[in-house]
Amino acid sequence: MGRPVGADNNNNFQAPPMSPLAQRFAEAVKILIGDGPVKARLAQAYTANLADLVENEFPAGLRRDFADLQTALNRVAPVGSEPRVRASVQKMSPDEAGGHAATVVKLYVELLNTLERAEPLKVVSTPKKPPQYLTNRS
């Protein structure tokens, strides 16, 4: 029986190489799949790993989703010393927070997919003369 894909000789799994951006999202997803209320996990995942990211760091197709996530998690003005993200998440319903958590996972998956197809194959054709035996008809 062969080794599972991604496993080394000791059957330890090794993650494929990731961009620093994808690594940040991987850490956020680890928090999101942990224990506790979804709102607390979303606030922690975003604050610890994603809050300081800038929209232009993302591939063009993902910028809008990230900008929408940023807006949602920063829309409520904090009261006192409460952080803006925490205030915004506390005003969300659990379903709304779950939707934003799903957006984080979706962005992570898309980032991994863009890594896999980062450099599209290039088709290069060079005009070639057909072999002489094909062109010489007597």
CYANA upper distance limits for C-alpha pairs under 8 A (distance plus 0.5 A):
  3 ARG  CA      7 ALA  CA      6.87
  3 ARG  CA      8 ASP  CA      8.31
  3 ARG  CA      9 ASN  CA      8.36
  3 ARG  CA     11 ASN  CA      7.40
  4 PRO  CA     11 ASN  CA      7.91
  6 GLY  CA     13 PHE  CA      5.97
  6 GLY  CA     14 GLN  CA      6.16
  6 GLY  CA     15 ALA  CA      7.53
  6 GLY  CA     16 PRO  CA      8.26
  7 ALA  CA     11 ASN  CA      5.32
  7 ALA  CA     12 ASN  CA      5.68
  7 ALA  CA     13 PHE  CA      4.83
  7 ALA  CA     14 GLN  CA      6.64
  8 ASP  CA     12 ASN  CA      6.04
  8 ASP  CA     13 PHE  CA      6.99
  8 ASP  CA     14 GLN  CA      7.77
 18 MET  CA     22 ALA  CA      6.29
 18 MET  CA     23 GLN  CA      6.62
 18 MET  CA    112 LEU  CA      7.84
 18 MET  CA    115 LEU  CA      7.85
 19 SER  CA     23 GLN  CA      6.72
 19 SER  CA    115 LEU  CA      8.19
 20 PRO  CA     24 ARG  CA      6.80
 21 LEU  CA     25 PHE  CA      7.02
 21 LEU  CA     57 GLU  CA      8.44
 21 LEU  CA    111 LEU  CA      8.44
 22 ALA  CA     26 ALA  CA      6.59
 22 ALA  CA    108 TYR  CA      6.69
 22 ALA  CA    111 LEU  CA      6.41
 22 ALA  CA    112 LEU  CA      7.18
 23 GLN  CA     27 GLU  CA      6.83
 24 ARG  CA     28 ALA  CA      6.87
 24 ARG  CA     49 ASN  CA      6.04
 24 ARG  CA     50 LEU  CA      7.31
 25 PHE  CA     29 VAL  CA      6.59
 25 PHE  CA     49 ASN  CA      7.50
 25 PHE  CA     50 LEU  CA      7.73
 25 PHE  CA    104 VAL  CA      7.70
 25 PHE  CA    105 VAL  CA      8.25
 25 PHE  CA    107 LEU  CA      8.30
 25 PHE  CA    108 TYR  CA      5.98
 26 ALA  CA     30 LYS  CA      6.78
 26 ALA  CA    108 TYR  CA      7.25
 27 GLU  CA     31 ILE  CA      7.10
 27 GLU  CA     45 ALA  CA      8.07
 27 GLU  CA     49 ASN  CA      7.32
 28 ALA  CA     32 LEU  CA      6.78
 28 ALA  CA     45 ALA  CA      4.99
 28 ALA  CA     46 TYR  CA      7.10
 28 ALA  CA     48 ALA  CA      8.09
 28 ALA  CA     49 ASN  CA      6.35
 28 ALA  CA     50 LEU  CA      7.94
 28 ALA  CA    104 VAL  CA      8.18
 29 VAL  CA     33 ILE  CA      6.71
 29 VAL  CA     45 ALA  CA      7.70
 29 VAL  CA    104 VAL  CA      7.66
 29 VAL  CA    105 VAL  CA      6.74
 29 VAL  CA    108 TYR  CA      8.40
 30 LYS  CA     34 GLY  CA      7.02
 31 ILE  CA     41 ARG  CA      6.60
 31 ILE  CA     42 LEU  CA      8.36
 31 ILE  CA     44 GLN  CA      7.84
 31 ILE  CA     45 ALA  CA      6.06
 32 LEU  CA     38 VAL  CA      7.84
 32 LEU  CA     41 ARG  CA      5.79
 32 LEU  CA     42 LEU  CA      6.70
 32 LEU  CA     45 ALA  CA      6.89
 32 LEU  CA    101 ALA  CA      7.38
 34 GLY  CA     41 ARG  CA      7.93
 35 ASP  CA     41 ARG  CA      8.39
 36 GLY  CA     40 ALA  CA      7.38
 36 GLY  CA     41 ARG  CA      7.15
 37 PRO  CA     41 ARG  CA      6.87
 38 VAL  CA     42 LEU  CA      6.45
 38 VAL  CA     94 PRO  CA      7.16
 38 VAL  CA     97 ALA  CA      7.02
 38 VAL  CA     98 GLY  CA      6.82
 38 VAL  CA    101 ALA  CA      8.36
 39 LYS  CA     43 ALA  CA      6.68
 39 LYS  CA     89 VAL  CA      6.54
 39 LYS  CA     90 GLN  CA      7.42
 39 LYS  CA     92 MET  CA      8.37
 39 LYS  CA     94 PRO  CA      7.04
 39 LYS  CA     97 ALA  CA      6.20
 39 LYS  CA     98 GLY  CA      8.14
 40 ALA  CA     44 GLN  CA      6.65
 40 ALA  CA     89 VAL  CA      8.49
 41 ARG  CA     45 ALA  CA      6.40
 42 LEU  CA     46 TYR  CA      6.53
 42 LEU  CA     89 VAL  CA      8.21
 42 LEU  CA     97 ALA  CA      7.43
 42 LEU  CA    100 HIS  CA      8.22
 42 LEU  CA    101 ALA  CA      6.51
 43 ALA  CA     47 THR  CA      6.43
 43 ALA  CA     85 VAL  CA      6.82
 43 ALA  CA     86 ARG  CA      6.43
 43 ALA  CA     89 VAL  CA      6.98
 44 GLN  CA     48 ALA  CA      6.30
 45 ALA  CA     49 ASN  CA      6.45
 45 ALA  CA     50 LEU  CA      7.76
 46 TYR  CA     50 LEU  CA      5.29
 46 TYR  CA     51 ALA  CA      6.09
 47 THR  CA     51 ALA  CA      5.60
 47 THR  CA     85 VAL  CA      7.75
 51 ALA  CA     70 GLN  CA      8.15
 53 LEU  CA     57 GLU  CA      7.72
 54 VAL  CA     58 PHE  CA      8.31
 55 GLU  CA     63 ARG  CA      6.06
 55 GLU  CA     66 PHE  CA      7.15
 55 GLU  CA     67 ALA  CA      6.77
 56 ASN  CA     60 ALA  CA      8.28
 56 ASN  CA     63 ARG  CA      7.40
 58 PHE  CA     62 LEU  CA      6.59
 58 PHE  CA     63 ARG  CA      6.15
 59 PRO  CA     63 ARG  CA      7.01
 62 LEU  CA     66 PHE  CA      6.89
 62 LEU  CA    107 LEU  CA      7.50
 62 LEU  CA    110 GLU  CA      8.32
 63 ARG  CA     67 ALA  CA      6.51
 64 ARG  CA     68 ASP  CA      6.63
 65 ASP  CA     69 LEU  CA      6.73
 65 ASP  CA    103 THR  CA      8.02
 65 ASP  CA    107 LEU  CA      8.21
 66 PHE  CA     70 GLN  CA      6.65
 66 PHE  CA    107 LEU  CA      8.17
 67 ALA  CA     71 THR  CA      6.66
 68 ASP  CA     72 ALA  CA      6.68
 69 LEU  CA     73 LEU  CA      6.68
 69 LEU  CA    100 HIS  CA      7.18
 69 LEU  CA    103 THR  CA      7.99
 70 GLN  CA     74 ASN  CA      6.60
 71 THR  CA     75 ARG  CA      6.25
 72 ALA  CA     88 SER  CA      7.75
 73 LEU  CA     84 ARG  CA      8.21
 73 LEU  CA     85 VAL  CA      5.72
 73 LEU  CA     88 SER  CA      5.98
 73 LEU  CA     89 VAL  CA      6.85
 74 ASN  CA     84 ARG  CA      6.21
 74 ASN  CA     85 VAL  CA      5.82
 74 ASN  CA     88 SER  CA      6.42
 75 ARG  CA     84 ARG  CA      8.17
 75 ARG  CA     88 SER  CA      6.44
 76 VAL  CA     84 ARG  CA      6.83
 76 VAL  CA     85 VAL  CA      8.26
 76 VAL  CA     87 ALA  CA      6.48
 76 VAL  CA     88 SER  CA      5.20
 76 VAL  CA     91 LYS  CA      8.36
 77 ALA  CA     84 ARG  CA      6.39
 77 ALA  CA     87 ALA  CA      7.46
 77 ALA  CA     88 SER  CA      8.03
 78 PRO  CA     82 GLU  CA      6.03
 78 PRO  CA     83 PRO  CA      6.43
 78 PRO  CA     84 ARG  CA      5.37
 78 PRO  CA     86 ARG  CA      8.48
 78 PRO  CA     87 ALA  CA      5.95
 78 PRO  CA     88 SER  CA      8.35
 79 VAL  CA     87 ALA  CA      8.12
 82 GLU  CA     86 ARG  CA      7.28
 82 GLU  CA     87 ALA  CA      7.12
 83 PRO  CA     87 ALA  CA      6.82
 84 ARG  CA     88 SER  CA      6.60
 85 VAL  CA     89 VAL  CA      6.60
 86 ARG  CA     90 GLN  CA      6.57
 87 ALA  CA     91 LYS  CA      7.03
 88 SER  CA     92 MET  CA      7.31
 89 VAL  CA     97 ALA  CA      7.34
 92 MET  CA     96 GLU  CA      6.30
 92 MET  CA     97 ALA  CA      6.52
 93 SER  CA     97 ALA  CA      6.74
 94 PRO  CA     98 GLY  CA      6.51
 95 ASP  CA     99 GLY  CA      6.68
 96 GLU  CA    100 HIS  CA      6.94
 97 ALA  CA    101 ALA  CA      6.67
 98 GLY  CA    102 ALA  CA      6.63
 99 GLY  CA    103 THR  CA      6.84
100 HIS  CA    104 VAL  CA      6.97
101 ALA  CA    105 VAL  CA      7.03
102 ALA  CA    106 LYS  CA      6.56
103 THR  CA    107 LEU  CA      6.55
104 VAL  CA    108 TYR  CA      6.74
105 VAL  CA    109 VAL  CA      6.76
106 LYS  CA    110 GLU  CA      6.66
107 LEU  CA    111 LEU  CA      6.56
108 TYR  CA    112 LEU  CA      6.81
109 VAL  CA    113 ASN  CA      6.70
110 GLU  CA    114 THR  CA      6.64
111 LEU  CA    115 LEU  CA      6.88
112 LEU  CA    116 GLU  CA      7.00
113 ASN  CA    117 ARG  CA      6.97
114 THR  CA    118 ALA  CA      5.82
130 PRO  CA    134 LEU  CA      7.07
130 PRO  CA    135 THR  CA      7.43
131 PRO  CA    135 THR  CA      7.32
132 GLN  CA    136 ASN  CA      6.47
133 TYR  CA    137 ARG  CA      8.27
